Amino acid sequence: MERKNSTARKVRLSPKEYEVADYLYKGFRNKAIAELMGLNQKTISTNVRRLYSKCNLSTVYNIHILLIRLKEKGLYEDKIPKN
């Protein structure tokens, strides 16, 4: 059975958005991410919103799934230790 209207799209994340996604995946909260990256918490919140929007995601759980799939394809490396 074929899938109709399959809309696989490529999403380009900025290095900062990718790093924020990595921290979220590891269980860090926005405040901790801001401290670790030396950025304002509002900047991190903006990056999280952009990440959700670009990837059409709505929860941190969705980020987990996205990064797991990227890891399976060899497109994601664990660079940050878990919280």
Secondary structure as UniProt FT lines:
FT   TURN            4..5
FT   HELIX           15..25
FT   TURN            26..27
FT   HELIX           30..37
FT   HELIX           41..55
FT   HELIX           60..72
FT   TURN            73..74
//
